[in-house]
Amino acid sequence: MTLTDVRLFPRHHDDPAVDVEIADGRIAAITPSRRNDRRPDDGRGEDESRSHLREESEHIDGRGRLLLPGLGDVHAHLDSNRMGQTFRPHTADGTLHGYIMNDRANWRHGERSVRDQASYAIAAIIASGGTRIRSHAQIDADCSLDRFAGVRDALAAHADVLDAQLVAFPQAGIVREPRVRDLLDAALSEGADLVGGLDPLQYDRDPVRHLDIVFGLAEKHGKGVDIHLHEGGSAGAYSIEEIAHRTKTLGLEGQVTISHAFALHTNPESEVRRLVELIAEAGISCTTVAPSKGALPLRLLAEHGVAVGLGEDGQRDYWSPYGDGDLLRRTWQLAFTNSFRHDEDIEACLDVASRGGAQVMAGTRPAGLPLTEDADFGLAVGAPADFVLIDADTVTSAIMDTPRDRDVYKGGVLVASGGRLLGGVR
């Protein structure tokens, strides 16, 4: 298949177009487009110029649109979202434990099953440009493996159009919650890719035992680890030290992620640098949800070769009314919460939302290559043909304007268009 007349990650509105050949689900060749002399008004009618891509044989006319890498939500909670359901006023009390218990009291009252609601969110994420998802699924003494099974089955139903990983997540703690250790053990035997954890010191109040269980299960099952770490200040620093120590001791470099990592925002600069060095040395990755407070030090993490991915956390759920599944809009939020203005910084946010998430899921460090020269996770020849076509002037303008009309390709196959997941996908 050949995709003609597209602009590959353009930084200027007049960057020349290219033709992209796709074979076996990967980018096989990139050549200058024969239509680089195309004028803004080329005689086509408005209806035609605004129509979706039309496939004629093995050639697709890109109509000068931007080609951006596929995005990823690598910190999702598909079991708790309420997108598309009747709006429900927020009722949590503002504390972490209050959020957890409010969710526990209400999750069974949704208008769809966990599986169907997770599928609804997956469709929205893919239609926004998402080609990969790492989702946490709550496991506790109340829901047992019910929520986990619903998310697992929803992800499996989309396996042909999505790269996915599932985290067995002890949202209500491990030490303070009965039977959770055994439930996590069972989930790892029944399809979980990683074992999760939550604030070992400040929530479970027994960091050594908490982390011993998490890493013991990871070692037993040969699985990865993804730990929520809301802990700030010295508490968060202590937990990062313990996580890094266990990661190195067990040889789990590339298999451990720290989500949120608020300690990298709430400590003095010299301490943050020390913690980033520990994270880098242990081969740990990080994820952020672009919170209003607690921005990760993206430049410092990049300097140390730490993979960083972007997620949306919950979407219009019992924790918060925010989130709609649109990963390009969340990329905008990442730039906004970091107060970025320069194009290169905003483009770096798109890199985090795309290639960064792929590296987190693969357990790979950034190679230091420009995105357009990366044949493993970027847009170079040899890379997977996972991309988004969108009508905008530049990468930065696409993030700022977040046009809704996008065509999403997975392995060179059109899987979503105009905000909708295409037929054949459940």
DOFI-134689 format. One record per residue: z, x negated, y of N, C-alpha, C in turn; residue in one letter. Coordinates in pm, whole numbers, plus 50000, padded with zeros to 5 digits. Each point is the difference from the previous one (the first is absolute). Example, Ala and Ser with C-alpha at 12.3 -4.5 7.8 and 13.67 -1.06 7.14 Angstrom:
2
507804868149431500005008950119500004991050120A;499285003550105500064991850119500735007750109S;
//
This chain:
426
500004991649881500005008450119500004991250124M;499275004150102499984992750127500445009350112T;500974995550076500495007150118499394993350121L;499155007150072499264993950111500605003750135T;499814990950096500315002650140501485003650021D;500884990849961501435001550027500484987750076V;501065001550073500594988750074501314996249932R;500034987649950501084995249915501174995150085L;501085007850003501224996350073499664994650139F;499305007750084499514994950129501104998950105P;499954989350076500964997750107499425003450137R;498685001950008499335003750124499055011749971H;499765008250099499205012149976498564996949964H;499524987950039498604996549974499864989749887D;501024998349917499864991049885498885005249910D;499164990949949498835004449922500395006749869P;499115008549954500215007249874499574991449881A;500505003949883499644993049876499645010449895V;499364995249894499785007949880500914994349890D;500625008849925500954995749897499525004849864V;499784990749909499625003549864501265000749913E;500065010349917501155002249915499555000749855I;500674992549916499685000049857501294998749920A;500125007949896501164999649913501315001650077D;499965008550102501205003150075500444989550099G;499154989950023500374989250093498884997650100R;500364993350108499024996150100499174988549944I;498715002249985499144989949937499244991650102A;499735005350117499284992550102500205006750135A;499994991850106500075004850138498904992950077I;499065007650055498874994050071499805007150134T;499384993150097499735006750129499165012549979P;500355010650070499275012549984498644999250068S;499035006249938498665000750060499975009850115R;501105006950024500035010050106500864995450118R;500154986850016500794995150112499365002650135N;498725004249998499355003450126500175014850031D;500855007149920500245014250022500595002450138R;499495009850069500495003450133501005011649989R;500905001550099500955011149994499335013549984P;498855002350067499275012549985498734997049925D;500025002449869498854996349918499165012249961D;500215011050071499175011649976500545009749899G;501134996749935500565009349904500745011250072R;499985011849943500705011350058501504998449986G;500745007350082501464998949998500575003849865E;499475010749939500545004249871499824989249896D;498834993450003499754989649900500894987950024E;500164996050128500784988150029501485002149968S;500465012549998501405002949974500255003749854R;498965000849921500185004249862500644989049917S;500525003849884500574990049909498884991549941H;500394988949943499014991249937499225007749894L;498714997349994499165006149898499504989149905R;500165002449878499594990249899498605003449952E;499104990550016498635001549951499754988949898E;499915004149876499844990449893501184990350004S;499734986950017501044989950002500244994650139E;499545006950104500184995450138500795010450079H;500984995450077500805008750085499894995050143I;499655008850091499874996450141501375000950066D;500514988550045501304999650065499995004050145G;498845001250061499835004750137500824992250101R;500134987049979500684991650097501505001650004G;500565006649901501455002150002500774987449959R;501295000050026500864988849963500295000449851L;500044988349940500454998649863501344992750004L;501055006949964501354994549998500504999449856L;500924990949970500534999249863500835012349966P;500055003449873500845011049955501464997550034G;500695010450039501394999050041500935002649882L;501294997750021500955002349893501335004950052G;500595009749932501375004250027500864993649892D;500634988950033500744992549898501515002050013V;500395010350076501395004549998499995015150023H;499735007349893499945014650006501135006049917A;500325012750030500945007849920499315013349970H;499104999749905499175011749973500805011849944L;501194997449948500785010849940500775008250103D;500054995750125500815007450097499185005850115S;498694997450005499225004950113499855015349995N;499815005950119499805014450011498735003250080R;499064991050001498775002550075499305012549946M;499495008050093499285011949961500875011849963G;501324998250000500915011049970500505006350131Q;500635011449988500595006650115500984990650069T;499924999250132500854990750072501485003749981F;500804989849977501435001949977500784991850103R;500895006150076500794992550099500824988949935P;500194989250073500764988549949501495003349995H;500664996749888501405003949982500924988549960T;499504987649990500864988749960500914996050116A;501094993049967501004997050102499804986650072D;498964992549965499714987650071500574987549936G;500785001249893500494988349926499134997949877T;499994987849949499204997149881500445008949884L;501315000849977500495008349889499675014750026H;500065004250126499675013850034498555003249973G;499114990850033498585002049970499795001449850Y;500644991249924499845000049854500495013249940I;501175004450043500575012249944499255012550048M;499494999950122499215011350049498725001549917N;499374988849970498815000349914500365005349862D;501104995249948500435004249866500265015049994R;500565005450108500355014250001498785009050013A;498884994550046498875008750035498694997349927N;499894988949926498694996349948499425010249902W;500845007649933499505010049905499445012550068R;500185001150130499615012250070498614999250062H;499244989849966498654998850052499075010849946G;498875001550067499055010549962499024995549891E;500054987349965499174994749890500894991749909R;499544997749880500694990749910499904985950056S;500854991149951499944986150045498614994249974V;499455002649883498684994749967498955005250097R;499995013150024498975005850086500184995650146D;501254998850044500224995750137499634985350017Q;500314991849900499594986050005498474998950003A;499325008449924498534999950000499465004150137S;500655009450065499595004150135500074988150095Y;501104992549994500164988450088499004989049964A;499784997949871499044989749957498625003150057I;499595012649994498695003950053499904996950148A;501075002850075499994997350144499934985050028A;500734992249922500004985550018498624994249972I;499395004249890498664995049967499005004150108I;500055012550043499055004750101500144992550132A;501184994650027500204992350123499474985949990S;499654995649878499504986449979500804992249900G;501005006449938500864993049906499384998349864G;499944987749953499484997249866501084994449909T;501254999350050501114995349916501305006250049R;500895002649906501315005750031501044993449909I;501104995950059501214996949923501045010350041R;500415008349905500965010650031501304997849926S;501085002550071501335000949939500195014249948H;500725001549892500345013249946501495000149971A;500685009850055501465000549992500475002649859Q;501024992049961500675001649871501495000050027I;500675010949963501445000850021500605009749898D;501315002050009500685008649903499635014750016A;499445003650114499625013950024498615003149943D;499024991850033498625003049959499594992949873C;500804990649953499674992449879498614993750017S;499075002649910498644994550010498985010450045L;500465011650047499075010750035499074996050115D;500564994550105499184996350116499094988249964R;500544990749926499214988649954498795004649920F;500205009249907498905004749915498945007150083A;500425007850100499035006950084499104990550076G;500574989550058499204990350074499134991949903V;500574995949888499224992549900498765007749958R;500165012949973498875008049953498985002350112D;500465001550123499065001850111499184987350024A;500654988649995499264987450017499014998049886L;500405003249879499104998349885498775008850014A;500165011850061498865009150016498994994850100A;500384990250081499114994350100499654985549970H;500194995949877499824985949964498584995150021A;499025009149997498604995750015499634997550145D;500835004250096499664998350141501104992950077V;500964994149931501174994650068500654989049919L;500384989150067500864990049938501445004250029D;500845000749899501335005550020501064992249925A;501204999850059501194994749935501155009750025Q;500915000649904501125009450007501324992549986L;500925002950092501324993650001501055010049952V;500784996349901501155007949957501124997350099A;500295009850084500824997650119501355007149993F;501114992550000501345006049996500475003850140P;499465010750055500255003950139501495002150029Q;500755004849904501435002850021500894988749950A;499424988349979500774988649952499974998649850G;500514988849956500084997249855501454999749955I;500824992550070501394998449960500795012950024V;499755006650114500795011850036499485012849934R;498884999349930499365011949944499984998849847E;500595009449928500064998749854498625000749933P;499854992449894498835000249911498734994050060R;500044995350124498764995750064499434987549935V;500864991049958499494987849936499165003649877R;500495009149918499275004049880498725007950036D;500065008050105498815007450043498914990550051L;500414989850074499034990050045499384992849880L;500824996849905499524993549877498955008749932D;500275013149992499055009149937498715001050080A;500105000850132498815001150084499104987949986A;500604988349987499204987849984499295000049864L;500535007249904499335001449870498955011050003S;500055008650102499135011750004498994999650115E;499674988050048498904998950094500294994050135G;501254997550035500294993750129499504985650000A;499454995950115499494986350015501054990650057D;500945005750074501044992050064501325007649995L;501104992550012501315006050012500474998350144V;500585010550055500434999750139501494997550013G;500424998750126501404998550034500215005050141G;501275001350040500305005550132501304994150054L;499904992550109501164995250076501174996549908D;499904989049926501014996749898501414998650056P;500114995150123501324997950058500535012450072L;499225005550089500515010550087499965014049938Q;499145002249903499985013349938500715000049865Y;499644990849913500634999949868501354992849999D;500264992050103501294993250017500324990149888R;498994996149926500204990149893498684992549983D;499694991050095498684993750001499704991749876P;500994993349947499754991549883499605008549880V;500795010449974499685008649885498685007350021R;499795005250121498765007050030498794991249972H;500014988050054498844991149983499904994549858L;501154998149936499954995849859499285010549915D;500275012850027499345010749924498525000350032I;499644999750129498595000750039499214988649939V;500474987850018499244988549950500114998849848F;501115004649943500095000049854498975009349938G;499815011950059498985009249950498604994650021L;499774993550113498684994150025499684989449895A;501004991849969499804989549901499795006149861E;500775010249967499905006349867498625005949978K;499455006650101498735007149984498794992250049H;500214988450060498884992450054499335007150116G;500825006450086499485007750112500454993850132K;499405004850109500344995250132501185007550060G;500364996050124501145005450072499575003750141V;500465011550049499775004050140501285006450050D;500714992950090501325004250045499975004750145I;500495012450024500225004850137501184992150059H;499784993850114501084992650064500085004150147L;500815010650022500265004550137501104991650064H;500714992349920501144992350050499574990450109E;500735000150111499714990950109501054989150010G;499844991350098500994989850028500344991349881G;501294996249992500434990949894499945006549862S;500175013349994499905006849870498604998749944A;499005002450084498624998649956499654985749965G;500544990550077499754985949970500564996349863A;501205004849971500604997349869499135005649888Y;499555012350015499195006149894498684992549982S;499374995950109498764992249988500264987049926I;501104993350030500344987749930500145002549850E;500695010749964500215003249859498685003749930E;499175007750067498705003849943499134987749980I;499974991250099499194987849989500514991149887A;501314998949988500574991749893499615005349862H;500135013049979499665005749871498504999149973R;499205001950102498554999049983499604986249950T;500564989750060499674986349961500584996749862K;501235004249976500654996849873499255006049881T;499475012050017499305006849891498504997350000L;499524992150094498564997050006499175012250035G;500495008350091499325012450037499234998750131L;499644987850036499214998250121498745008649993E;499715007450108498835008650003500255013949943G;501175002549947500295012849936501125007850069Q;500454995250115501135006350069499615003550143V;500365012050041499745004850137501295004750062T;500204996550126501095005650080499385009850097I;500385012749989499515010350089500955001550120S;499445001850115500705001750128500524986650053H;500904993549928500514986850040500494999950144A;500905009250033500485001150137500814987850044F;500444991949905500704987750036499104990550079A;498695001749986499074991350073499805004850144L;500715010650036499955005150137501374999550067H;501064999249921501355001750053500844987449994T;499384988549985500704987349999499454990950109N;500764989750039499494990450098498714993449952P;499204995450093498684994449967500094988849897E;500974991250016500124988849905500325005049860S;500835010549990500335005649869498805007249940E;499255007150082498795006749951499034989849944V;499844988950070499084989649951500484994649866R;501314997949984500544995149873499735010049888R;500205012950029499785010249898498535001049961L;499104998850098498575000349970499634988149912V;500594988650027499734988249917500485002349856E;501165006649984500495003349865499035009449929L;499565010350072499065009749943498714993249958I;499484991450086498744993049969500164990849881A;501104992549997500234990649890500125007049866E;500555012250001500175007649876498765008049962A;498975000050085498795007549970500205014950007G;500885004550088500305014250018499065005850105I;499565012449981499195007050100500885010150073S;499475005750108500725009950079499105012050028C;500635011450019499265011650049500745005950119T;499245006250089500565006750116499385013850012T;500735009150064499475013350027499805001950150V;500004989050075499825000350146501045009050067A;501294997249977501045008750057500104998450151P;500615009950065500164999250145500934988650040S;500934996549912500884988650021499984991649873K;499884987150016500054991349883498674994149959G;499154996750098498704994149968500184986549931A;499244997949894500024987049933499374989450089L;500434987549988499384989050076498674996149935P;498965007750028498744998449928499404986150016L;500044994650121499404986750021500754989449922R;501335000750000500804990249927499755001049850L;499945012149948499735001849858498614994849964L;499035002250088498644995049975499994984750001A;500744994050091500064985350007500534994149870E;500885007249932500604994949877499305005249875H;498875006750017499225004249884500655011049919G;500735009050066500645011249931499075012250006V;499715005849886499185012149998500815011750056A;499385007650091500655011650061499055011849989V;500515011349949499215012149989500625011350080G;499205010350024500415011450080500125012649914L;500995008250031500145012849932500405010750098G;500005012449953500355011150087501385005649968E;500664994849896501315004949961499875014649956D;500785008950056499855014149968498985006450093G;499575011949964499095007650086500545014250012Q;500425003550121500495013550029500915005049887R;501094992849980500855003149886501415003450045D;500954998849910501395003450033500694989150081Y;499324988750015500544989150080499535000950145W;498775004950020499424999550133498765008850005S;499685005650118498795008150012498744991850025P;500144986750007498874991550032499204996349875Y;498754995650022499154995449891499035010649955G;498724996449992498985009749961499004994449900D;500294988249945499104994149901498864992050058G;499884999450133498884992950064500374985450020D;499424991349919500364985850005499434993050123L;498915004950055499494994050123500935003250116L;500555012050001500965003450103501284991849982R;500414997449878501174991549979499724985550043R;498744995649989499624986950051500174999650152T;499585010950066500245001450144501504998750029W;500825006449920501444999550022500544985949983Q;499474992549905500424986149981499714991850124L;498815001950057499664992850123500895004550116A;500235013050010500795005550111501454995249995F;500635000649882501404996149989500204985050017T;498954992249988500054985650027499584996750143N;499655010350079499574998250139498784991050011S;499125000849902498794991850003498975005950097F;499324991350072498945004150092498684992749974R;500114987349961498794992049978499295004349871H;498674999750005499225004449885500364992549872D;500214986850011500264992349878501315004349933E;500995004050080501265004849943499835013649934D;499225008750064499775013349945499164999149873I;499024990850000499214997649878500894995049887E;501024991850036500924994949898500785011549935A;500255010650077500685011849942499105006649896C;498695000650027499065005449902499984991249875L;500144987050020500064990649888501235002949913D;501145002450063501225003549927499805013049922V;499375009950065499805013149937498984999749888A;499174989849995498974999349897500264988549904S;499604988150040500144988549912501454996849967R;500895001750098501414997049975500575008249887G;499695013049999500495008549892499434996249865G;498734996149999499394995749874500684987449947A;500354991050091500694987649959501405003149949Q;500705009250064501335003949953499925005449858V;499055009049975499885005949868499564989949895M;499214990250041499534989849906500994988549984A;501004999350086500964989149995499394986850042G;499135000550102499264988250043500334996750145T;500104987450031500234995750137498705000450079R;500085001750132498804998950084499404986049987P;498674999449993499314987249985499644993650133A;500275006850110499704994450130498565001450043G;499225008149926498595002050033499835012050092L;498984999950088499665012350071499675011049901P;500275012350036499785011149910498555000649952L;499074996750088498585000749964499554988449912T;500914990549973499654988749912500825000149872E;500785010549979500885000949884499305007649889D;499674993149893499275006149888500935006849900A;501314998650019500945006249909500505013450052D;500385000450127500625012150054499365004750131F;498964993150045499425003150130498655006649992G;499084995150085498675006150010498894989849978L;500294989349929498984990049970499285003549870A;498894993049976499285001749873500944997049884V;500025008849904500894998849885501215009050006G;500325005050120501185008650015499725013949944A;501045007249959499815013949956499355008250111P;499105009049963499315008450099500855012250031A;501204997350054500935010550044500004999750152D;499415010050063499854999250145499905013950061F;500085000150133499935012350078498894998650103V;499185010250015498995000550106500495009850106L;499954995450124500565008050109499214997550127I;499865010150082499224998950122500894995850115D;499894987450042500794994550110499304987650053A;500434995150116499374988350059500454987049933D;501314998749979500584987849946501165003549908T;500554989849935501175002149915501155005750082V;500244994050117501115004750084499795014350047T;498775003450039499765013750047500165010049886S;499654996049877500205009049886501485002949980A;500854989950018501445001949985500555008550114I;499534997450121500505007450115499565014749997M;498765002549960499465013650004500225007749870D;500204993049891500185005849865499085012049976T;498684997950002499085011249973500295006249863P;499935012949991500345006949875498894999349897R;498754998950046498865000449908499794986149940D;500384998449875499904986949933499395002049862R;499244990049958499474999949863500694988749926D;500615003249889500844990649927499334996749866V;499864987149975499364995249876501014992349916Y;499995002649872500804992649904499084994349894K;499934986749992499094993749905498545003450028G;499685002250127498635003250039499625014549981G;500955008449961499745014349977500685008150110V;499275009350061500565008650103501015009649937L;501284999050042501055008349939500615010050098V;499794998050130500525009450098499104999850122A;499875011550065499155001050119500475011650086S;499984998050132500355010750091501415005149983G;500934991449956501395004149984500305006849868G;499064999649905500195006749872499714990649883R;500845000849900499734993349873498875007549932L;499004992749948498825006549944500265005349859L;499065008149951500165007249874500224990949882G;500595006149897500224992649876501334992849996G;500755000250114501294993250005501095010550010V;501044998849919501115009750000501234993750064R;
//
